[in-house]
Amino acid sequence: MCPGVFHVDATLFITAASMLSMFDIRPEVDSEGIPIPLNAEVMMNEAVWQLHPFKCRITPRSGKHEQIIRDSVYI
């Protein structure tokens, strides 16, 4: 097993946790404001499984979260 797998695992966890803590990730809505259902079927391409592309809304959880995000761009 590649020793880098532990680094990658930790990095992916931290990245996902950071994104989920700072942003609301919600389905796109139609013209009436009703959430558009997501296609949960996966595409299988040999060893890689992935979801079909979908539209979503990604917004900061609050004004304070937005300011933290904006400030981090300039670090």
Phi, psi and omega in degrees: 000140180291129180295340179290347182298327180290321177295315180297317180300314180294319180296316178296320179297312181297318179297312180296316180297320179296315179298314182292331180282334186260336187237147165269126179243112186230158177295153173296154178248153178277187184296341179262004179083012180269131180302136178277124181299144178272148175275109184272004178288146180256152173263129180253118179235088183058250185269352185252128175250137178211156177285155172295148178302145179212156177269145177210169177250124178242114183227149176299146182294331180200175176298322178294318177299317180299318180295319177299317179297312180298318180295325183289341179295330186261010179282000000 
